[in-house]
Amino acid sequence: MDLGKRKGYTVSEQKVILSFEHGEAEIWAVTSKIINVFCGLESREHDSRAIEENREQAVKLSVEEREDGLWIDTGALSVRVSDGFYVDFYDENGDAVCADYRGQRKPLQVVSDEMLKILASEGHKADRGTGHVFDVLKQLRGDEYFYGLGDKTGFLDKRGYDYEMWNTDNPDPQVDSFKALYKSIPFFMALTGEHVYGIFLDNPCKSFFNMGQESQEYYYFGAAGGNLDYYYMSGNSLAEVLSHYTYLTGTCPLPQKWTLGYHQSRWGYTTLEDVEEIARGMRERDIPCDAIHFDIDYMQDYKVFTWNESRYQGDAAGYLATLADRGFKPVAINDPGVKKEKGYAVYDEGVEKGYFARTPQGQVYINAVWPGDAAFPDFGNPAVRRWWGENQKFLLDKGVRGIWNDMNEPASFKGPLPEDVVFTDEDKTSDHARMHNLYGHLMAKGTYEGLKRLDGRRPFVITRACFAGSQKYATCWTGDNHSIWAHLQMAIPQLCNLGLSGMPFAGTDVGGFGSDATGELLARWVQTGCFSPLFRNHSAMGSRRQEPWQFGEEILAIYRKYVKLRYRWIPYFYDLFHEAERTGAPVMRPLVYHYEKDEAARKCNDEFLLGDRILVAPVIWQGMNKRMVYLPEGVWYDYWTDEKITGPVWFVRDAPLDVCPIYVKAGSVIPAMEPMSYVGEKKEDVLLLDVYPGIGEWEHYQDNGEDFAYRDGEYNQYHIVVDERGISQCRMTHHGYERTYSRVLANRFGVSTELETQRA
Ligand code: GLC
């Protein structure tokens, strides 16, 4: 985008308003390290659905006209704006970090219309540039890596690839060449030899992120509509840049503790008997389990907010109560498509109140989803969100404890929704082109707020479609993967990049959704899955069953071992979620998050960290019983053998089917709990600490695991210190939650010592 020569500027508080030959633009210092670049192509205002609060902090700007442009300095960074509306960012030492590209853009590839059609029918894109209302080209450095961009397929480092942000439900096995998936999170972080920065394009329209696929000299991002409205974030680390992004778009609120347990699901648990077989199966076989999911078959004819009581002996609520008595929390699916059927209350009310999306001619827009012809709630309308939220009462009254939002891209079976379908965007009329990527986000928001009002506990919402900021309302899963090794491999970079996109609470369908799992695949998948923030086994109707016991005793024993390990470390996971709420840090992290300068870490796709203490190097290849492990700098302990290993180092680790290599950093204390079949089965009276000698400390957090009382100070905080001999000390630094631990047991290489907790 070239706005021509600069004509002048004015400064209004923290904004510099620039006039050019061909228009106006704005640079706004939101904080000293977050700069907004804005050109109102469609409207003059920032109108964000991702950033919901005013995040401006006082910054003293200095603005100086120099020969090479206008320089804006915040004290922490400076911005240079030159003719054409080229914008460059410099760090506080004056080093260029991120600069607009001034060279010649690669010419459009000219192909005949005929060829274009053929290419398009095969999924290729040959018309780069068409339909973009702007593109921002940035210089690409030789040593630049890109992370984030939500749930995109492929590897951790996004350099060299081309993506689109358009929430997409494509049931084909998702591979590296997919441009778009269910989520649109237009945020990425760039890491160069010397610097880190982030860019968030706050534009919900279809957008494009070409990370060096088109050229070795530049990368670009652009959109098919809306404003040029992006935030540049600087920082000294990926962690700091991510904290700026979540400062803008919000962090993931602390979930209920049971949600960190194991979830069992399958599309096909239709009757009470089906569910009961699972509930019994879990307890009889001693597989800890907190949640059973109810897919679409619990409904009457796939009508939302109905329950097919005849499949539940006429008393679903009564049956769900028996599940609750045994520690199972029912999670029910809730799709947006409302069956078109006169006499069905939800449909009738939606029509009467004008709560559904409309055609440009004013009719209720109808497409098809599971219930057949269906209408689409207009979630951009606050009244619709409220209505949807209130309707959750139906499910809560049955005893449901979590809501699973699916098909909310929105998916549709009779072709995509046309771009001109009429939606509401808060107080104004909008269209599908503008609201598509926000649809799942706004559905999750309505659901979250409804649950919060009605139930009071921390709402548990799972969503498939997301936009930037969805982390405030929902956890997510990566949609319809397949039971193939490639998808177990993809799970690691995909979940790590979701974490780097502000969504710490994410998971894949363990075992794979479509296609048929094998025992070996399931055993290996649970070894990765038990460490993913959301831990759910889910599979598709018609695929081979993949409950833990479907593949014989050996696989069952392996499965049990890893589910139990997950439960042992739930207190550690909970601490990480507490950190995620405070700082935006992911729970599951790629190695590069803590070892930015380490070349091996920058492209590591087959290992990950939990917090900064535990490194997991799972086997994700068929037939392998050894693997290469990389440990970054520092001293590590092999979790299984206690062997001490000093990194950086590559080595081969034996990994027979029951072994997932795990390493713990020296100086760690991993808070753990006694074995339980579900969270809350026993009082958490005893805090176990898995201690690894070295100098280190840990903040452990404890609360009632359920409601929002912690925000009023009802929590306990413990400061735990460990030394070279592996001796630890535990001091309570905040006492606000009445229940404290009666015992703290430090476990050092199998030897248990009782610790006395000192009070603050
Ligand atoms: C979609 C979901 C899947 C679910 C199915 C039936 O494919 O992604 O998880 O089981 O619909 O509801």
Residues whose N, C-alpha, C, O or C-beta is under 5 A from the ligand:
A	BS01	GLC	W267 D295 I296 D406 G479 D480
